[in-house]
Each structure stands twice: as C-alpha cells, then as structure tokens.
Amino acid sequence: MESVVMPAERPGWYADELKSSTHWRIPYVADPVALAAAVRGPLDGHPGFALVTDVPIAGRSPEECSDFAPSIVRFLGRPRPQGPAGATTLGWIVRDEGSSRFRPDGSFAPGVYTSKSHDELDIHNDSAMSNLGDEIDYFALLCLGSAAAGGQSVLLSVPTIVENLRQEFSEALTRLCRPYAFERSHVDHGGQQWIMAPVFDERPEGWLVRCNRQRIEMAQALTGKPLTDLDRMALDALDTVMMRPALQFRYTLAEGDLLIINDHLILHARDAFQDDVEAGRRRCLIRVLLDAVEPHRSDT
C-alpha cells in the first residue's frame, strides 16, 4: 500500500487546548493595518484563526455592513466576489432567507446557497469548489446578530485531522490524497460545473484542503460516475475523525464578533438554528473571502 509522506505543517490542536487560551482573541482597532498585524500570528500559525471582538456595527444595516466588513480585513488579502457569474459582492450576507439544502425527499438540492438557509452545515472549507478558479486563503465572518436557538460555529484543525487519519486510517488518507469530483454549479464556475481535486493535496508548505462531502456526493449526477466502495470508505473515515468531540471547538458568535479563519488550516461547520424575528433574534453574518496574493490597499 502506498504511504503518505507528511509535508511540513503547523502544529494542530484539540478543542480543550483552546478553551484555556486567549491569544486568538484580538480587540478591535480602527486602523486596518494594525488590525491585520495583530491577527497574523494566530491566523497563520496556531490555532489558524482569530476572533476580533467589539467591532463597531451599531446603527449599521446589513447592507452597510456588507461594505464595511471587506474594508476591515482588506490588508489581510484581496476580497473576492461571491455569488453567481458576474457577481461583484465582496461582503456576502449570510442569513436564513428560506432556502434549504435538501429536496422534500431528503436528497441534496442543486444550485442552492446553503448560506441562505437555517440548515445545519456539514464540516467543510470554502476553498473546496475553487470559486472563480481561485483558492481562498482566508475568510471572515462579521456577526450582526445571533439566532434565538442554535447556530453555533464549529472549528477543527486540519493538521490534527490529518494526523488522526495517518495513525488510524492510513488507507483512507491515501485515497483522500487522490482526486474526487466536486459539484460547484451554484458558484461562478466558468462553465465547468464540477472539478476534479483531492481532498488533501500534499505540498511542501502544508496541506491544500478541499473538504465538502455534500459537493462530492452531488457531483455523481454530473459526472455519471458513482463513488466506489473505496471512495466511500475514505470519506466515511474522514467523517469518523471529524465528528469526534475532542476535535471540535464550538463557539457562538455574538454581535460585533469578527471571526477570521485560515482556510488551509481550519475546517468549519454550523449547527442548525431558529430565528425569532419578532423578538429581534435573527442570525446574520457578513462573509468575506480573501486570497493573500495582493492585499487591497485602497482607502476608498
């Protein structure tokens, strides 16, 4: 059996380690250059994310915050458009707008923005579909309001996941390092509704990750090629590791929190949630996707 050679990578973590540390919590400062410098350490090192607290959003509408959020993080990288072909939105509003990732029969619904639903979102990362042909390096979530119930964020360390797979499911890890088809009909796909890529791509600087089982399952209808027993065995092993409570750091975002994640080091998920609009409890976030190639330095 072919063995997987571990690339150089940053140290991983287990959830209990983060509960007793605070270095990843960063107070907001209005200077975006200073803010970028403050979050770089935890973002690009340990644990792979940073939580900026007390962002001033009072009195701003979601639409105003969708312009404000990219300006906060622009010195970390270049904000990328989100949405269908031709979209120019840099600050994507994440809230329940009545969408569902499921059809009535329980199968996955194609072309749906799961960010516009209240559904549970499986563990994934945002680079999985290579929107616009780019690999996303970071993404940020600015919280404008929390749900009446549910909606907790779940974060996992990629190095820790890979190490668990290497020790316990080496055959599965070998398969996960080979290409799968990923459906991506809901993003700007340049005429290619699916791509072939490994879940874990070994590179000298670490792992390039594409994790989204829903999009792998949905790709079968586009490729006409069903997943093999080996394909499913590897995905099931990955699910087994990722569902371990010890690997899942859970956090409920509050108004004014800005969670910034390194998409190569962290996988994330979301619990299902329920809003109470009449009581003023509606979960609403602004999402910004960034690549680190060319930080945006305009003050406009």
N, C-alpha and C positions, 0 to 999 in steps of 0.2 A: 504494500500500500504506500502511495506517495505521501511523504511527510510535508508538513507546513513549516517553513522556516520563519520564525518570528522576526519581523522588522523592528528597527529601533522605534521605541514609542515612549510616551509619557506614562507615569505611574497611574494605575487605576485606583478605585476606591469602592468601599461598601457604604451603605446608607448610614450606618451608625457613626462612621467617622465624621460625616458632615453635620450631624446633629450637635456635635460638641465643638465645632469650629465656626468662626465668623469672618475669616479673611475674604470670603467670597461675597460678603455684604458690603456694598460701597454707597456712602451717602451721595446724593445728587449734588453736582456742582454745575453752574450755568455755563461755564466755559467748556465747549465740546472737546477741545484739545486736551484739557486737563482731565476730563472725564474718561476719554479714551486711554490716556496714560494710566489712570487708576485701575481700569478694569483689565488691562492687558495681562497682568500676572495670572490671576485666576482663570481668565478666559483661554489663554494659550497654554497654560500649564495645568496646575491642579486647583480645582477639580474639573476644569473645562467649561465653566460658566461663571457668570457674575450676576448678582442681584443688586440693582441700583434702587435705592429707596427714596421715597418722598419727592418724586418727580412732580413739578407743579402743573397739575392738569385742571384744577378747579376753574369752573366757568368756561371751559373749552368743550365744544361739541365733538362727537366722534369724527366728524369731517375735518374739523380744525386740528384735532389730534393726529389725523392721518397725514397731515402736512408737518406737524410738529415732531412726531416720532422720528422720521428719517433725518431731520436736522440734528437731533441729539446724538445719533450714532454715526454720522457721516464720516468722522475721522477714523473709524474702525475699518472702513472699506467703502465700496461703491454700492449704494442701494440699487436693487434690481427690480424691474417691473414685475407685477404679479397679475394673474388673471388670464383671460383668453387671448388669442392672437391679436396683436395691435394694442393691447392694454398698456397704459402708461402709469398705472397706480403704483406708487412706491410704499405707501402705508395702507396695507390691506386690513379692512375691518373684519374682525373675527367675532361673530355673534350668531345666535340662533335666528335664522330667517325662514325657518320652515322646511329646510332641506333635510333629506335623510340619505345616508349612505346605502340603505337597503331598499329593495323592492318589497312589495307585500308578501312575496313568497320566501323572503329571507335572504335571497341572493343579492349580490352587490349591484347597485345601480350605477351604470356608466355615466360619465360626464358630470358628476356631482362634486361640488366643492364641499368637502366634509367640514371645512371651517365655518360653513354657514348652517350647521346643524347643532343639535344638542346631544348627539350620539357620543358614546364612548369612542375614543380614537385609539387604535392599537399602537403598540410601540413601533416607532419609525424615526426616520430623519428626513429633512426636507430636501436633501440632495438626490433622493432616490430616482426622481424622474428626469433629472437634468433639464429643468425648465430653461427654455431659450438656449439650450446647448451648454449652459454654464454649470459649473459645480459651485454650489453655495458654500461659503466658508463659515459664515455666522448668520444667525437670525435673532431678532429681538422681538419681545412681546411686551408692549406697554399696557398695563391693566387700567381700564377706566371704571370697571365695576365688577363685582363678583356675583355669582348666582345665589339664588335662595337656598339651593341644596346641590351638592356635588361640584363637579368642575375642577377637582384637584389635579394639579400637574404632577407628572411622574418623570423623573430623570434617572438615566442609567449610564454607567461608564463603559465606553466601548472597549478600552483595554481590559477591564475586568471581565466583560462578556467573553472576549476572545480567549483570555487565559482559562476561564472555566470550560470553554469548548475544547481548547487544546488538551486540557488534562483529562476530560471525561468523555468527549465526543470527537475524537480526532478525525474519524472518517467523515463525520458531518462537516467539520471545519474545512476539510479538503474539498468537499463538494461545494460549500458555500463560497469558496475562492474561485469557482468557475462560473461562467455566465448563466444567468436566468433572464427570462423576458419580463420586462416591466411595462404595464399599461400606463399611458400618460395622455389620454385623449382630452382631459379636462384642462391641460395647460397649453401654452404656446409651444407646440411640438414640431414646428417647421415641416408639417406634412408627414411626420413619422409618429404614428400613434403608439408605438412601443419601441423600446430599446433593449439591447442585449448587454448585460453588465453583471459582474459578480456582486454578491452581497458584500464580501470583504475583498478588497483589492490590495495586495501587498505592495508597498512602496518603501524605499529606503527611509523616508521620513516618518512612516507610520502607516496606518490603515486608511484607505479611502473607502467609505462605507455607503452602501445603498440598501437601506432596510425598510421594506414596506410590503408585508406579505399580501395585503389586500390587492395591491397593484400587480403582484406576481400571479395571484390566482386569477385576476381578471384578464391578464394577457393571454391566457389559453384560448379564449374565444377569438382573439385577433390573429394569433399565430397558427391556430389549428393543430397545435401540438400539446397534448395533455402532459401534465407533470408525471414523471416516472416515480416508482417507489423510492428510488434513491433520492430524487429531488425532494419528495415529501418527508422522508426520514430526516434529511438535513434541516429542513425548515422546522420540523417538529422538535428537533433537538435544540435549535435556537430558541424556539418558544419556551421550552422547558427551562432553559437557563434564564431567559429574560423575565419569566414570571416568578422567580424566586424573590420573596420579600426582602431578603438581605441585600439584594442588588438595587432595589427601587427606593430612591429618595423622593418622598412625597412632600409637596408644598402647595398651599393655597395662596395664589396671588391676591394681593389686596390693592385697592385703589392707590395709584401712584407708584406701584412697583414696576420696574423695568427689568425683565429677565433677558439676559444676553447669553446665547449659547454658541459654543464652537461645534458646528455640525459634524465635524470629523471625530470628535471626542465624546459626544453625548448623544444618546437616543432619548426620545421623549414620547409621552403619551398623555392622554387626558381622560378623566372619568366622565361618564355621562352626567348631565346636570339639568336642573329645572329652574327656570326663572320665575319671578313673581313681579311682573311689570307694574301692577297696581301698587305694590309696596315699594317700588323703586329698586328692586333687586334684579338686575339684568347683567349677566356676564357679557362683558365687551372688552376686547383687546385690540390693539393695533399691531399688526405683524410687519416687520421689515426684514427682507432678505438681503444679504450683503455678500459680495465677493471682495477678497482682500487684495485684488490686483492693483486697483487705482483708487485710493481714498478720495472722496469728494471734498474739495477744499473751498468751495464757493460759500460765501456768507449770505447768499440770497436764498 
